[in-house]
Amino acid sequence: MPIPNYQTLMLPVLELTADGQVHTSTEAIEHVAHQFDVTPEERAVLLPSGRSPVLYNRTHWALTYLRHAELLKSEGRGKFRITERGLGVLEQKPAVIDRRFLSQYPGMQEFVHGVGSAGPSPSPAIEPAALNPEELLEATYAQLRQEVESDLLERLRRGSPLFFEKAVIDVLVGMGYGGSRLDAGQHLGKSGDEGLDGVINEDRLGLDKIYVQAKRYAGTVGRPEVQAFSGSLDGAHARKGVLITTSSFSPEARNFVAKIEKRIVLIDGSELVRHMVDHEIGVQQKGTFRLYRVDDDFFEGAE
């Protein structure tokens, strides 16, 4: 089953602590994973940023809300124990514990709205119930990035062949290939031999060469086109090549390059625009947001 959202995890996490003993974040993760039959594959699923597993993140946020509502109290880094308030809540045998339930406690209101505030909880339209604040930011970032990448790909497809070649040069140089942009520009697009568009340096010293073909294919690029590119490398006595397209590659094409001795990298349109964003080619940074989390080590022994 899909990993439950962080609010669904609140009650099981609190129930784990019903024995009054000190428990750890690791125990909480294992407890909810077992209760909800989370598979090893699901446990390995990461947030869009790739920074942490979804299960870990959601369990962390369940613990965070329970602590701010003072149903749990911290007992050191990654450790916690149930409070008298928490025991009282379990005695009520609630069917669910969520943000609406926790909003009755002042500590929760201050956490959500700021110190001294007693306003209502944010509406689901602002923060979907299935997402914790960090996941909401991650999801928004992923959506905005996808929109930018889609726009980039559409513009590449509409541009001229010369412009596409220029964009490819910029991306390869941004990734550390081809030396300077001037060097890469002089070599790429000037070959025209054996069906190859050009050759770039694999490193700044030019110790090895990579042959490049950059094509704006209209449809899926199949094995015949990739096999032809491989044959072109043979004609140039080359062993390394990069085939770049604004389209996509068929499974047969990818299987072909996986089985041959030559090292051929296939970069489709989706991967190309990801590299463009990663290396800030054709995009501008609008702003930077930093996420902070309280350093438990700093407050070790404060209580």
N, C-alpha and C positions, 0 to 999 in steps of 0.2 A: 504494500500500500504506500501511497505518497507520504513523505515526511509530514507529520502534523504541524500546523502553525504554532507559533510560540505561545499563544493564549491557551491552546488545547493542552500544552505541556505543563501549565501552571499547577493544576490539581494533582497530577501524578507526581510531580516533583515535591510538592508539599507533603503528599502521602508518604513519600520515601522517608521523610524526617519525623514521622509520627512517633518513632521510638525515643525521641529526645536526644539522640546521640549526634555527634559531629559527623557530617558527611562532606564529601568532596564533589567538585564539579564533574570529575570523571565518573563517580558513582551515579550522579544524576543522568549523565549521558547514557551510561550502560542501562540504567533503569528504564528510561523512556524507550530506548532502542529495543529492549526486550518486550516491554509492554505493547508496543505498536508494531512488533515484528518487522523492524527496519532491517533490510537486507544489507550485506556488506557493500553491494554496489550502490545502494542508496546512501549509505554512510559516507561513501567517497565523493558524493556530489558536492561541488564547491559553489560558492556564491559567484555571481558574474565576474567579480574582480579577481577570482581565484585565490583570495587571501585566506579563506578558512572554509571548513565544511559547513554545509547548511545545518546539519543536525547540531553541531557544536554551537553555531551562532544562535539558533533558536532556543536551545537549552539555556545558554548564557542570558538571553533576554528574558526568559521566564524567571530565572533566578533574580535578575536585576529588579524586575517589577515586584516580585514577592518580598525582596529586601526593603524596597522603598515603601511598601505598604506595611512594613514591620511585621510580616508573618514569618519571616526568617531574619536571622541576624548573622553578620559575618563573624567568623572565628579565625580569621587569618586568610592568607592568600589562597583562593580557591576552596575555602572551607566555610561551612555554614551550619546553623542549628535552628530548629524551630523555636518560636517564641510562645509566650502564653497566649498572645492573640492568635497565633497560628493554630495552636491546639484548640482554641475556642472555635475557630472556623471549621476545623475538621469535625468537631462534635456536632456541628450543624448539619453535617453530611450534605454539603452542596453538590448539585449535579454538575456544576461547572464553576471554575474560577476564571474570570477574564478581566479585562480592563474596566468594564462597567461595574463588576462586583467590587474590584479593588478601589474604585473611585470614592467609596464611602470613607476612606481613611485619609486624614490630612497629609500624611507623608507622600501618598500617591499623588495628590493634587499638586503639591509643591514640586514634585519630580516632573510632572507633565507640563505645568503652567508656569513654574517659577515660584520662588519663595514669596509667601504672602498672598498667593492667588487661590481662589476657591471656585474658579469658573468650571463650567462643564467640560467633559472630555471632548477631544476633537471629534468631529463627525466622521463616519466611515468614508465620506467622499474625500476627506483630506488624507486620512490614513487608513487604507483597507485593513480589515480585521485580520486577514491572513498574513500580513507583513508586519514585522517589527520595524522600528524607525531606521535601523541600518539597512535592512533588506529593501525598504521603500526607497531609500536613496540609491542603493545599488541597482534596483530595478529601473528607476528613473534614468540613471546614468546609462544603463544598457540600452534602454529604448532610444535615448537621444543619440547615442553612438550609432545604433543601427540605422537611424534616420540619416545621419551624416554619411555613413558608408553607402547607403542606397543612393543618395544624391550624388556622391562622388562617382559611383559606377555608371550612373545614367549620363553624367557629363562626359566621362571618358568614352562612352559608346557614341555620343553625339559629336565628339571632337574629330578633328582630322587625323589621318594616319601620322602626320608629322608631329602633331601635338601629343598623340599617344606615345610615340617614341620618346619625346621629351620627358613625359611623365615617368616612363619606365626608367630612363636614365637617372632622374632625380631620386626615385625609390631605391634603385640599386646603390647609388652613391650614399644615400642616407643610411642604408644597411651596412655600409662599410666596404662595398665592392667598387672596383673601377678606379681607385685612386681619387683624383680630384674630379669635379664635374666636367672640367675642360678636357681632361684625359679621356673620360668615359664618352663624352660627346664626340670626340674625334674618332673613336673606334666603333662605337655603336651606330648602325645605320649606314656604314661606309663599305661594308664587306661585299654583300651581294653574291658571294661565292657559295656554291653548293647549297643554295637555298637558305643560307644563314644570314641573319640581319646584322650581326656584328660580334665582336669579341671584347671582353673586358678583363681586367686584372682581378684575380681572386683576392689579392692582397695589395697593399700599397707599393710593395717592392716589385710586383709583377713576376713573382716566382712561378705562378701558374696562371693559366688562362681558362676562362669560362666563355663558351659560345652561347649566343643569345638569339632567340627568335621571339619577336613580339608581334602578335597578330590579333586583330579585332574580328574574331570569328563570329558569324551570325548565329550559329547553332552550337550544339554540343560537339566538342572536339573528341573524335574517336581514336581508336588504335591506329588506323592507317596514317593519319596526320602525324601522330607521335612517332610512329615507326619510320616515316619519311624523315623526320627531324633527326632521329637516331642514325639513319643512313647518311645524312649530311655531315654528322660528326665524324663518321668513318672517313668521308672524303677529305676532311680537314685534319685527319690524324689526331682528333681530339677525343678526350674521355669524359669531359664534363660539359653539361649544357643546361640551360634554363629556358623553358618554353612558357611564355606568358601570354595570357589571353584575357579578354574582357568577358568571355563566355565561361563554360564549365567543361570538365573532362569526364568522359564516360568511365565506368568501372573497368572496362576492358583496357582502356588507355592507361589507367593507373596500375592495373595488374601487370601490364607489359613492362613498364619502367621498373617495377619492383623485382622483376625476374632477370633483367639483363645485367651484364657486368658494368656497362657504362653508368656513370652517375648523372641521371637526368632528374631535374627538379621541375615539377609542374606547378605553376602558379595560376590559379583561375581568378576570375574577377573578384569574387568575395575575399580571397586571400590578399589580392593585390591592394584593395582598398583598406583592408585591415593594416597592412604594412604602411600605407600612406598615413593613416591616422596615428599609428604607433610612432612614426618618425616625423610627424607633423609636416607632411608633404601635401600641399593643396588645401590645408586647413589652418585655421587660426584659433589659438587658445582663448576662450572667452573669460575664463576664471578658474581659480583653484580653491577647492574645498578641503579642509583638513579635518579628519575625524579623530576625536580624542576619547580616551578611556581612562578612568581613574587608575593610577598606579598603586596597586595594593601594597607593594613593597615599601612605598614612601610612608604609608600609614601603619606599617607593622609596629605593634606595641603602643599605638596611640591610645588605646582604650584600656 
